[in-house]
Structure formats: C-alpha cells, structure tokens
Amino acid sequence: MTITNPGGLGQWTEERRGEQAGQKVATMRVWRGDATGGRFEEFEVPFEDGEVVLDILHRIQATQASDLAVRWNCKAGKCGSCSAEVNGKPRLTCMTRMNIFEPGAPITVNPLRTFPVIKDLVTDVSFNYEVAKKIPPLKTGPPAGPDGHHRMFQQDIDRGQEFRKCIECFLCQNVCHVIRDHEENKAHFAGPRFFIRLAELEMHPLDTEDRTNLSQDAFGLGYCNITKCCTEVCPEHIHITDNGIIPLKERVMSAKYDPISRVIRAIRRKK
Amino acid sequence: MIERETHTYDVVVIGAGGAGLRAAIEASGNGAKTALVCKSLLGKAHTVMAEGGIAAAMGNVYAEDNWKVHFRDTMRGGKFLNNWRMAQLHAQEAPERVWELENWGALFDRTPDGRILQRDFGGHRYARLAHVGDRTGLEMIRTLQQNLVGVGQVDVFMECTMVELLRDDSGAVCGAFGYWRPTGEFISFACKAVVMATGGIGRAWKVTSNSWEYSGDGHAMALRAGAELIDMEFIQFHPTGMVWPPSVRGLLVTESVRGDGGVLKNKFGDRFMFNYVPDLFRKETAETEEEADRWYKDHSAARRTPDLLPRDEVARAINSEVKAGRGTPHGGVFLDVSSRLPADVIRRRLPSMYHQFLELADVDITKEPMEIGPTCHYTMGGIRAEAETEAATIPGLFACGESAGGMHGANRLGGNSLSDLLVFGKRAGEAAAQYAAGTSGAPSVPETQVTDAVRGVLGPFERVEGENPYVVLQDLQEMLHNLVGIIRTEGELKEALEMFHSLKDRASKVRVTGTRAYNPGWNTSIDLRNMLMVAEGCTKAALLRRESRGGHTRDDYPAPDPEFAKINHAVRYENGEVTVTATPLPQMPDDLRQIVEENPE
C-alpha cells in the first residue's frame, strides 16, 4: 500500500510547491514501519543538482516527517552509518547522487534486509557487534627494533591496510546470501566483514596467534562459495573475496589437509 | 518513580570517540567497573572522520624533533592561551600513546626502514604526524574499539543519549540520566565518576564539517551540573572545506593535501598565502615560491611554506581573498595538488580525497584544482579540567578530548587533536578510576532530578501545535554563521544575543510527532537546548574578548591585546543564566617560557 503525503509536521502543500518553482522534484518511496510491519510512503521532495539521497531524506525530516528514522554521521562515505537499499541496491545513501536516477521515476529506499528492522531505515545490526566480540584480538611478540619499538615494512602491511579501510557499513553482510535469507546461519557464520578482519589479523606482521582453524570451525568460512557479491557492494572497493576470503580458505586448506601439518598437529596433541 | 532501566558502575564514560574509548580502556584497566555510553553505533564517532594524522614528536623522519619543539609549536599555534601544563604533558606523552596503538594492531604508513612514517602539517616545525593515508581517524578509532572489545571488560551502551548529570547532596556527580534512541525508553546510571568525552558543538553552525552528534551535550550537561567551561569564544574554522556542490558544503578537505605539497591559489592563479604571513611566524616562513618548494624537499634547506601556517591564519587569509573579489565562482579559493604531484602519488597518499571529490563533486583532483573555503570544524574551548587528572571543577566529573578546554588555547594545530584524545583520554580514565576507588559507599540516583529531566524532554510530544525542531535548528545555524562566524563585530554579536531570546523561546515550544522510538525529531528537540545554551556562552565570551587571537577574530579589534593574553573566559550557568567572567591564565615556569620564545634559525 502506498500513502501519499503522510501525516506529520510541515504537510506538503501546493503553495510550498509553488515557492520552490524551478526546482526539480523527486518522488521518494521510503519504507516506514517497525518490527511489527510497515509500508512504503511516498514523498514529493524538491532537490538540487549535486545532492545525494541522504540530503533528500534529511529534507523529508525537516519539512514533512520529523520522525523519519535514518542513521547517519559523516556524510562523506567515511563512517558507514547510512546504509540502505536504494531501488533495491545496497548503498551508502550519503554517496548516492540523485543524478544517477532516471528523471521523474520514483526512487525507493528501504532498510537493509539481512538485519531486523528497528524503525524505518534503521536496522538492528547488533549481530555484527556480537561476532566482533568472538574474534581473538591481536597478540604481539617483543619489539624487533633496537629502540624498543616494532619494525614493519610497507610492502608487508599493504594488504592489511586494504582490509582496515573497512568502514563497517555492513553492506557486504547485507548481500551475503548465507545470511541474507537464512537467519539460522547467523549462529555459525561471521560474514565477509569478519573474514577480512580474520585475514587482516592472520596477515599482520606482528601477530603471534593462529586463527586458521577457528575461521573454518567457529566462523563458518566454509559456507562462503565465493560469489563475490560482497566485493561488488563494498564502497571502499576492498577486494574482499580475492584478497581476503580466498587466501584465508587456502590457509585453512593447508592447515587442515596438508599431510605435513597433520603430522605436526598429531605430534602436538600427544604431548 | 520514573519507569526505566538502572545500572550501577564505578565509572561511566559518555562519548565513544578516541577520547572516550581511550578513557574507558584505562578506567577498566585500573580496576574500575566501567560503562561506555554513546549516541551512535560504536566506531561511528567523529574520530572516524579525522584524516591527516596524530601529532607526536617521535623523530622518525626528522631526528631533530622532540617534545620541546612540539610544545613550542603547540603554544605558538594556540597564541599562548593554552594551559601550559596540558601542552607539555601532551607533547611529552603523545609518542608513547602512538606506539601503544601500534602494539594494539594499528597499521601506520612506514618509513623505508620500517618505522612509523610522519607527515608535515600546518604549524608543526617538523614532519610529525603518524598517519594512514588520509584515513588516520578510522585507523585510530577501529584500533581502540577492537582493543576495548577484545579485552571485553567494558560494557558498551550504543545509541544511548545522556541528557543530564545527576548530583548527590554534596554536589558531587553520582550518575547520569538519558534515553535509548532505538526505543526511547529511559535509563539511568548510578556511578562514582563520569568522564565526559562528548566532542564539540560544530553542528550549531551552518557550514560545518561536524555531524548531528556535535551538539555540545557534554558542555551543556556540565554547565547545568555547576561546572565551568573556558575559552568558548575560540571556534576553529578549518581553512579547507568543500564549497561545491551545495550538498557537500563544509565537508572536510584534509590539511594533508597541503602537507604533501598542495598549494592555495586565488582565481588569478596567485599563491596568495605569501601576502598573509603574520610577524609571529615571519622568521620561519618562506618568502618566495621557490624557497617554499625547496622546503618541501628538505626542511633544513629552506623555510616552510606559508600554505602551512596554523589554521586560523589560513582561514582568515582565504576569507580576505574571497571578500576582495579574488575568489572562485562558488565563493572559495583553489587548492591545487594536480600540478604538484603525479596522479598515482595523489591517489596513494590522498585516497579518500580523490574518492570524495570524484564521487560528490565530479572533480578529479589529479587533473584539476579543488574549490575550498573555511568550515566550522573544532571547539577549542570546553569543560575546564585540571591538567594532570582532567578533573572538572565539580567533584566526580572528568573531561577529555574536544569537550575539555585548555589544551589548545586560542587555536588548535592540525594533528594535535588525535594525540590529545589519546593522552588525556588515558589520563582521565586513570584519574576517574582512582577517584572512584577512593569514594566509599554505593552511589544512588536522586529521583527528583530524574523527574525534572523527564519533564524537560517530554514536552514536545504534549503540545498540539508548535514548530518542527529542525526549522529552529536551521535558523540557529544560519544565525551563528552570519553573526558569530569567522569574523566578528560587537554589533553583530549583540544582535546574536538578542536573537538567542527568540530562538530559546521557539525551542521551548517545538512540537514533535510519532513515538519515542528512534525519533530524530524528538532527539533534535533535546539536542537543540544544549546547542542554544553552549552557543550563547560562545557568543557572550566572544563579545567580551575585545581583541583578535587564534580562532576569534574581531573586525573592530583586529590586533591581539597583551591584556587579553592573561585571561581565560569562564562560562557558567547560574540562576538560569549563562554568565561569562574573566579568570587569570595560569603562567608557565621560566624554563618552558624560554622554549616557547626561542627563535630557531
């Protein structure tokens, strides 16, 4: 069901439309509701060249529905707060320019589907924060430098830095088919965001821990069948699959199935 | 009793940016049962937007660098109004705090011999900023967040807004009251100490690099609880914010662009900064473009470029160029790195800027100059805190990071914020834990204060008519931009004070609809009160300071006045009024004064 001009403050009227003469007007279909259900509501919103979808959502708050729930912080693609699905595609609304849409065609905005809705465009992403708690943190050895500080070389940290560009927008988690339509998998699957976190720790020059088996057993790396949906939506253009997940899978393979390491493990167990 | 969730802790840290995270880690590490409460999700606070780096005299690039030079640069950048002891502790302890981050997993860019690389920044004599491309803040907040979560001793309350501090009969802080944003349900903490780490108040200005969170909540809660703020007239306008298209006006363009070689030009292509070198920095600033360019290659061969003067100087210069008609079509000036560095170096050193301009402004910074202009960026003033412990002027309250005052004086140097968060976050967390350990008895929550706070926040739902809080907010932002902006006059400041009357009246009558669950309109109606209270303090302090110094420029008093160099303005909230009084600036000992006054040649 679609409702035009919903209640709330600053009802859209013909006079106000007149005041904005000469401006472009977008038809926004924004999902509104909560855990019990909801629907798309339609808003007619004036906009200027150069604006992004988040600007339009803010304008709805300021003029038509002050209680429209949206998360945002930096408005520059750096914090990963304003994720939503725009015309069905997962995006950061602060980096989605209005000029990419066909003029006059309605633009739909709905919350990320993989996470439970709290209200309107805001979802409960606590799953991600729970997974983060389970990852064994970095453990460093003694510093190598004569000054008592570590030494690391740029070429050895390039890959780790790529993973650490992650802004935790959770778009990769949202599109991952293992959990997108399978709530039951969340209990034993960490998702692409945390596979690159695991990969980053495993490739960290100072780290002394081993999380290889854990990646497979506790975090469900094996469920990933490399469809690369996560890489496609990453706003930081991190090569999640090629540089993170595949090398991690290779490490699991050699640790678990490589005959030499199996022998070493067997000896260690006997001790 | 107001229906709500209640919790008891030794230490409650409000705000989870760099300062709050570092404070919580330290409080908990010192044995205090600690809660960390923040308005957004963890890892989304303002620190995540910091770009350039963390200033710390590690001497990795220039071995001549040490804490004394850093201290000197900080005091001169702050126009000598800094709390000298804070500036000293900051310069001495920053390197240790950076190495600690590395030990916790941060991956800083490297020197060829494997140490932490450091970059040039405005006002810093040597290349001093530890960094990760132009996303240092992200690296810092993520490292702190991962350490805190990994150790697992701190309880985190995300999307939970604190509204008021609670005080016991003796006046000491004994808790805090607020609401969960997702549900709108109320929550209170009983605790022995509160660490305020809530950031600044830049959301109250129209053109700003700050997000919705920066509404001066900590400043206002501290004021209402009886604490004192200082130096609130000093607001930093970062010289380089985006100006076009309107949607991105104010978004930060990192100082690293200039640190790595970019230069400012007016519409005629002139490098105008050479015409704006103040006497204080003349001896150490290049006189010709040729000399400035030589400095970029070797700091011992020439003097530094005026493009890297402290931010207050550069912001004023840009303002003057635009006013004189030498600006760009959209009212800024040009910042050009395309003619200075190869495209691949720009993309590697400034990836976020490349991305930001390409995606939001259709500008390829490897091929064409950026259009930039000043944007409200940082609040130098804040809660008055004791240098060693960050204790505020009321018992049980501690403050660190941007919400605390003193460290940066009249103007903050770029890079000194991230280091400030770490150094004083740690100190505040440690001191709060010790204070809590020395406080006997279980804290309890005074019910009447909670009842009053609830009455204050629920009003907007009860009205049948009234304005949308966003409309009042936009008018406040417009007013501060026009009347309490980068250049100020007595007439305009007085006009602003008049306008506060009507804005406060309107804010007290706003109406919101819907329920309390994730209702940004309602949340804004509460934040608005804080912004009005703190911005009024800024305006009153600005009116009283009849001189120009750092982030406070008066058209009617264009020069610094030695008499004003001796005072801080203290802001208090007494009998329902925001008041400002002059208090003496603590004087530094002679050995430190010598360091500051030395003129290195």
Chai-1 contact restraints between the chains, C-beta under 6 A:
chainA,res_idxA,chainB,res_idxB,connection_type,confidence,min_distance_angstrom,max_distance_angstrom,comment,restraint_id
A,G8,B,T513,contact,1.0,0.0,6.0,A-B,restraint_1
A,L9,B,N468,contact,1.0,0.0,6.0,A-B,restraint_2
A,G10,B,N468,contact,1.0,0.0,6.0,A-B,restraint_3
A,G50,B,P245,contact,1.0,0.0,6.0,A-B,restraint_4
A,G50,B,S247,contact,1.0,0.0,6.0,A-B,restraint_5
A,E51,B,S247,contact,1.0,0.0,6.0,A-B,restraint_6
A,V52,B,S247,contact,1.0,0.0,6.0,A-B,restraint_7
A,D55,B,S247,contact,1.0,0.0,6.0,A-B,restraint_8
A,Q61,B,P520,contact,1.0,0.0,6.0,A-B,restraint_9
A,A62,B,Y470,contact,1.0,0.0,6.0,A-B,restraint_10
A,S66,B,N468,contact,1.0,0.0,6.0,A-B,restraint_11
A,S66,B,V512,contact,1.0,0.0,6.0,A-B,restraint_12
A,S66,B,G521,contact,1.0,0.0,6.0,A-B,restraint_13
A,D67,B,T513,contact,1.0,0.0,6.0,A-B,restraint_14
A,D67,B,G514,contact,1.0,0.0,6.0,A-B,restraint_15
A,D67,B,N519,contact,1.0,0.0,6.0,A-B,restraint_16
A,D67,B,G521,contact,1.0,0.0,6.0,A-B,restraint_17
A,A69,B,Y518,contact,1.0,0.0,6.0,A-B,restraint_18
A,N73,B,S40,contact,1.0,0.0,6.0,A-B,restraint_19
A,N73,B,K44,contact,1.0,0.0,6.0,A-B,restraint_20
A,N73,B,S211,contact,1.0,0.0,6.0,A-B,restraint_21
A,C74,B,M49,contact,1.0,0.0,6.0,A-B,restraint_22
A,A76,B,L251,contact,1.0,0.0,6.0,A-B,restraint_23
A,A76,B,Q356,contact,1.0,0.0,6.0,A-B,restraint_24
A,K78,B,V48,contact,1.0,0.0,6.0,A-B,restraint_25
A,K78,B,M49,contact,1.0,0.0,6.0,A-B,restraint_26
A,C79,B,K44,contact,1.0,0.0,6.0,A-B,restraint_27
A,C79,B,V48,contact,1.0,0.0,6.0,A-B,restraint_28
A,S81,B,K44,contact,1.0,0.0,6.0,A-B,restraint_29
A,M95,B,E359,contact,1.0,0.0,6.0,A-B,restraint_30
A,I118,B,P182,contact,1.0,0.0,6.0,A-B,restraint_31
A,I118,B,Y518,contact,1.0,0.0,6.0,A-B,restraint_32
A,K119,B,A517,contact,1.0,0.0,6.0,A-B,restraint_33
A,K119,B,Y518,contact,1.0,0.0,6.0,A-B,restraint_34
A,V122,B,Y518,contact,1.0,0.0,6.0,A-B,restraint_35
A,A132,B,V149,contact,1.0,0.0,6.0,A-B,restraint_36
A,K133,B,V149,contact,1.0,0.0,6.0,A-B,restraint_37
A,P137,B,G150,contact,1.0,0.0,6.0,A-B,restraint_38
A,L138,B,G105,contact,1.0,0.0,6.0,A-B,restraint_39
A,T140,B,N103,contact,1.0,0.0,6.0,A-B,restraint_40
A,H149,B,W99,contact,1.0,0.0,6.0,A-B,restraint_41
A,H150,B,E102,contact,1.0,0.0,6.0,A-B,restraint_42
A,R151,B,G114,contact,1.0,0.0,6.0,A-B,restraint_43
A,M152,B,G114,contact,1.0,0.0,6.0,A-B,restraint_44
A,F153,B,G114,contact,1.0,0.0,6.0,A-B,restraint_45
A,Q154,B,R110,contact,1.0,0.0,6.0,A-B,restraint_46
A,I157,B,L107,contact,1.0,0.0,6.0,A-B,restraint_47
A,G160,B,L107,contact,1.0,0.0,6.0,A-B,restraint_48
A,Q161,B,L107,contact,1.0,0.0,6.0,A-B,restraint_49
A,R164,B,L107,contact,1.0,0.0,6.0,A-B,restraint_50
A,E168,B,G43,contact,1.0,0.0,6.0,A-B,restraint_51
